[in-house]
Amino acid sequence: MTALILIDIQTGFNDPVWGARNNPDAEANAGRLLIHARATGWTVIHIRHVSKTPGSPLSGTGLTFKPEVTPKPGEAILEKSVNSAFIGTDLESRLTALGETYLVICGLTTPHCVSTTTRMAANLGFSVTLAHDACAAFAANADTSWAALPAMNAEEIHNSAVSHLHGEFASARSVGDIVGI
């Protein structure tokens, strides 16, 4: 059985506070994946990040799912306030009860909640495919005074995160490859 896990694809990530972003097609690709999941009968689980930080873009109206991935009635919506969708939610027990063993994961942002959830899913024994082109990252904080490292741009951060996940925690594949289009 297969489950699609859509992580934090929320309007709060449209806020300019996040800075430069890669992959402007991430939401459209996640939408294509969602259409495929619904058509093939996959379990669909939407994850929403509810920030505990006052004034966070991931609170208030920023909690709204982006139009490309709006949940339909009956699709699970789990809320978290940390990076992993497995912490503070019933995601693991829900997947286990449904007999799901294979997960397709996508969302925002690649090096944070997507990476953490992907790593935990693999460590919990799930087989994971990361839909890399249905994910996106933001540029790193330009303050690298803690080390003699140059700041990375959003594309470098995304690619680095995907590279670290592929092979050990997940199989990174494009949405086109996953849906056969």
N, C-alpha and C positions, 0 to 999 in steps of 0.2 A: 504494500500500500504506500501511496505517496501523499505527502502533505506539503503545501506551499506555505511558507512563513514569510510574510511581508512585514518588514521591520521599519517602524517609525517614518513612513512616507506621509509626512504631515506638513501642513502649510507653515508651521513655525520655522521650517528650514528655508523658507523664502526670505527670511529676515536678513538684511544686509550685514548684521553683526557677525555672521559666520564668515564673511569674506568671499574670496574667489573660489569657485567650484569647478570641478571637471564634469564631464558626461551630462550635458543638458538633456540627453535622451533617456536618462535612467527611468524616469517616471513612465514615459511612453512604453519603454521595454518591460517594465514591471506590469503595466496594464495589459500588454500582449500576453505575458506569462499568466496573468490572472484569468484572462479570457480562455486560454488553453486549459488551465486548471479546472475552471468551472465546466467546460465542455467535456472534459475527460473524467469528471467525477472525483478529482483529488479533494482531499480535505483542505480547506482554506482557513488560515488563521492570521488575523491582522494584529500586529503589535503596535501599541501606542506608548510613546514615552511621555510621562507626566512628570515634569520637573518639579522638584521641591525648592528650587532656587527662586526667590522673589524676583519678579520681572523677567524671568526667562522667556525667550520666544516659544519654548515648548510648554506653554501654559495658556490658559484662556482660549482665545480664538486660534492659537497656534496648535491646538490639539486636533483640529479638523484634519481628516484624511484628505489627501490631494484627490482631485476628481478622477484621475486615471485608475485609482484603486479604491474607490468608495465601496465599503462593505455592503453586501446584500443581506436582507433579513436571513437569519439562521447561520451566518458566518460568524465565527468566534472573534471577539475583540478582547485582547488581554492588555492590561495596563501595567507598566513597570516604571520604576524611577531610578534604575541603575542600568548599566550597559547590557547585561545579559537578560534575554527574554525568559530565561529559566529561573531567575532569582525573584522571589516575591510573587510568582504566578503559578498556576497549575499546568503550565505547558508540558512538562515532562509526563505527569500523570495522565493528562488529557491524550497526549500522543500514544502513550502505552495502552490506555483503555481502548483507543480506536484501532490498535494493532498497526500503527504507522511505524515503519522502520526506515523509510527513505524520505529525506527532507530536501526540498529545493528552497534555498534561502536567497532573499534579495532585500534591498532597502538602503536606508541612510543611517549612519554614514559607514563607509567601508572599514576604516581603521578602528572604529569604536564599537557601536552596538552590533553591527553585522559581524565583525570579526569575533567579538566576545561570544555572541550566540553561536556562531559556527563552531568555534573551538569547543565550547561546552557540549554542543550537540554531538560532536564526534567523540568527545571523552565519555559521554553517556551511552555510547554504542550505536548511535544513529549513523546511517550512511548519508552523506551530505553532498549535494551539488550546489555550488555557489554560482548564481546567475550574475557573472561579473559585470555585464553591461546593463544590468538593472540595479546597479549600485552607484554611489557617487561619494566623493570626498571633498573636503574643503582644505585650503592651504593651511599649512602649519603656522602656529604663532611665530612671528618673525623674530621673537626674542630667543636667540640661541646663545646668550651670554653664559649659559651654564656649560657650554662645550664649544669646541672649535669646529662647529658644523655649520654648513650653509643651510638656510631655510629651504624647505622643499615646497614645490608647487603642488597644487591639488592632484594633478595627473600622476606625478611621482609618488605621492602618498597613496593614492588609490592602487597603482600598480604594485607598490611595495607590499601593501596589505594583502592583495590578491596573491602575490607570489609567496608570501609567508603561509597562506592558508592552503594553496594548491598542493596536492600530493600528500600532505600529512593530515590535514583536517577535512579536506573537501576536494572535490574535482571541480575546477573552475571551467565553466562552459558558457557560451553565449546563449542568449534567449533563442535565437534562430536555431541553434544546434539542439537545444532542449525541446523545442516545440516542433522541430522538423520542417521549418519554413526557411 
